[in-house]
């Protein structure tokens, strides 16, 4: 019975991936608590699924437009100064965007297998499927294992552990809704542990999601002016 459920789960994930919405727009509010301070950032995020392209129009506290792709190439344009920052880093890849995993139907393992993690254990507690993953050698200086919990085969919890089996960061996925053929979380909460008694809490809330022809092409077609001043350019990979 368990094997049958797993087969249905993975077939469903494949079906979702094939019929994923081509274009999606979401309003995003990012609330970050660190060092006793609360920071808020607001943006509209545009996803072009087949191109692996994300365009983010940051509206608060500073306006800028950031265009990224699945190669980690990023262009950040500041309209008030007509300046552009160009960088290439893994952190800018579309695959690093949490919501992108869900919109492409690839959230069943949150990209762990593609990053080289090995599934070592799977067990069920009620309707929860709990999976354990071992980090690849290239990462095991910092990460020893990962726990991914799925509720009705949707990710609800993701935890990264250090070599000392202490949490490095935790992610919670909640407020699921249908977006096209996929179920996506409208709230993603991350806790990053920076010391024995300190942490950073980062919460992403998505709202007013539009898909397909309901999405304005304005930002998908946005072009940075040719006369924009280039303020920085780097081509490097994250350590």
C-alpha positions in Angstrom: 0.0 0.0 0.0 2.8 2.4 0.9 4.6 1.6 -2.4 1.3 2.4 -4.3 0.9 5.7 -2.5 4.5 6.6 -3.3 3.9 5.7 -7.0 0.8 7.9 -7.1 2.7 10.7 -5.4 5.6 10.8 -7.9 3.2 10.4 -10.9 1.2 13.4 -9.5 4.4 15.4 -9.2 5.3 14.6 -12.8 1.9 15.5 -14.0 2.1 18.9 -12.2 5.5 19.6 -13.7 4.3 19.0 -17.2 1.2 21.2 -16.9 2.8 24.0 -14.8 1.6 27.5 -15.5 3.8 29.3 -18.0 3.6 32.7 -16.4 2.9 33.6 -12.8 2.9 36.9 -10.9 2.8 37.1 -7.1 2.9 39.9 -4.6 5.5 39.2 -1.9 6.1 40.7 1.5 9.3 39.7 3.3 9.4 40.3 7.1 12.8 39.7 8.7 13.6 39.8 12.4 17.3 40.0 13.3 19.3 41.7 16.1 16.1 43.0 17.7 15.0 44.8 14.5 12.2 44.1 12.1 12.8 44.8 8.4 10.1 44.7 5.8 10.5 44.4 2.0 7.7 44.4 -0.6 7.9 43.3 -4.2 6.0 41.9 -7.1 7.6 38.7 -8.5 7.1 37.5 -12.1 7.9 33.9 -13.0 8.4 32.7 -16.6 8.5 29.0 -16.1 9.8 27.6 -19.4 12.5 30.2 -19.6 13.7 29.7 -16.0 13.4 33.5 -15.7 12.3 35.6 -12.7 11.7 39.3 -12.7 11.3 41.0 -9.3 9.9 44.5 -9.0 11.0 45.7 -5.5 8.6 48.4 -4.4 9.5 49.0 -0.7 11.7 50.3 0.9 13.7 50.9 -2.3 12.6 50.5 -5.9 14.6 48.3 -8.2 14.0 45.7 -10.8 16.0 42.4 -10.7 16.0 40.0 -13.6 17.5 36.5 -12.9 17.7 33.2 -14.8 18.5 29.6 -14.1 22.2 30.2 -14.8 22.6 32.6 -11.8 22.9 35.7 -14.0 21.3 38.7 -12.4 20.7 42.3 -13.6 19.5 44.8 -11.0 18.2 48.1 -12.3 17.7 51.2 -10.2 15.3 53.4 -12.2 15.7 56.6 -10.1 19.4 56.6 -10.8 19.4 54.8 -14.2 22.0 52.5 -12.9 22.4 48.7 -13.3 24.3 46.1 -11.3 25.3 42.9 -13.1 26.4 39.8 -11.3 26.6 36.0 -11.7 26.3 33.9 -8.6 24.6 30.6 -7.7 22.4 32.5 -5.1 20.7 34.4 -8.0 19.6 31.2 -9.9 15.9 30.7 -10.4 16.4 27.3 -8.7 17.3 29.1 -5.5 13.8 30.7 -5.3 11.6 28.5 -3.0 8.3 29.3 -4.7 9.9 28.4 -8.1 10.2 24.8 -6.9 6.4 24.6 -6.3 5.4 26.4 -9.5 7.5 24.0 -11.6 6.1 20.9 -9.8 9.5 20.0 -8.4 8.8 20.4 -4.7 8.5 16.7 -3.8 12.1 16.6 -2.6 12.9 20.4 -2.6 15.7 19.8 -5.1 17.7 17.8 -2.6 18.4 14.9 -5.0 19.6 17.3 -7.7 22.1 18.9 -5.2 23.6 15.5 -4.5 21.8 14.6 -1.2 21.2 10.9 -0.7 17.8 9.6 0.6 18.7 7.3 3.6 15.4 6.8 5.4 11.7 7.2 4.9 9.0 6.5 7.4 5.4 7.5 8.1 3.8 9.0 11.2 0.1 9.2 10.4 -0.3 11.1 7.2 3.2 12.6 7.6 6.0 11.2 5.4 9.4 11.9 7.0 12.5 11.6 4.9 16.1 11.8 5.9 18.9 12.8 3.5 22.7 12.7 3.8 24.7 15.6 2.5 27.1 15.1 -0.3 30.9 15.1 0.5 31.3 18.6 -0.9 28.8 20.0 1.7 29.5 17.8 4.7 31.9 20.3 6.3 28.8 22.4 7.1 25.8 20.1 6.7 25.5 16.5 7.8 21.9 15.6 7.0 18.5 17.0 6.1 15.0 16.2 7.3 12.1 16.8 5.0 8.5 16.3 6.2 5.6 16.0 3.8 1.9 16.2 4.9 -0.4 14.6 2.3 2.8 14.6 0.1 3.2 18.4 0.3 6.4 19.8 2.0 5.6 21.3 5.4 9.0 21.2 7.1 12.7 21.2 6.1 15.6 21.2 8.5 19.3 21.3 7.8 21.6 19.8 10.5 25.3 20.4 11.2 28.0 17.8 11.8 27.1 18.1 15.5 23.5 17.4 14.7 22.5 20.9 15.6 20.0 22.8 13.5 21.5 25.2 11.0 18.2 26.4 9.6 14.5 25.3 9.5 11.8 26.1 7.0 8.1 25.8 7.4 5.7 25.8 4.4 2.0 26.7 5.1 -1.2 28.2 3.8 -1.3 26.1 0.6 -3.5 27.1 -2.3 -3.9 26.0 -5.9 -2.0 28.0 -8.5 -2.8 26.5 -11.9 -2.2 22.8 -11.6 0.1 23.0 -8.6 -0.3 23.4 -4.8 1.9 26.2 -3.5 2.5 27.6 0.0 1.6 31.2 0.4 3.7 31.4 3.6 7.3 30.3 3.9 9.0 30.8 7.3 12.7 30.3 7.7 14.7 30.3 10.9 18.5 30.7 10.5 20.6 29.8 13.6 23.6 32.1 13.9 24.8 31.2 17.4 23.9 29.2 20.5 21.2 31.6 21.5 20.6 33.8 18.4 18.6 33.4 15.2 17.2 35.2 12.2 13.6 34.7 11.4 12.6 35.4 7.8 8.9 35.1 6.7 7.7 35.3 3.1 4.0 35.9 2.5 2.6 35.7 -1.1 -0.7 37.1 -2.2 -2.8 38.3 -5.2 -1.4 35.5 -7.5 -2.2 35.8 -11.2 -1.5 33.2 -13.9 -1.4 32.9 -17.6 -3.0 35.6 -19.7 -4.0 37.4 -16.5 -0.4 38.4 -16.0 0.6 41.8 -17.5 3.6 41.4 -19.9 5.1 44.7 -18.7 7.9 43.2 -16.6 8.4 40.0 -18.6 9.2 42.3 -21.6 11.1 44.9 -19.5 14.4 46.1 -21.0 17.1 47.9 -19.1 17.8 51.2 -20.9 20.9 51.1 -23.1 22.2 54.3 -21.4 22.0 52.8 -17.9 25.3 53.3 -15.9 27.0 50.0 -15.1 28.1 50.1 -11.5 29.5 46.7 -10.9 30.1 43.4 -12.7 31.3 40.1 -11.2 31.4 36.6 -12.5 31.9 34.2 -9.6 30.4 31.2 -7.9 29.4 31.1 -4.3 31.7 29.1 -2.0 
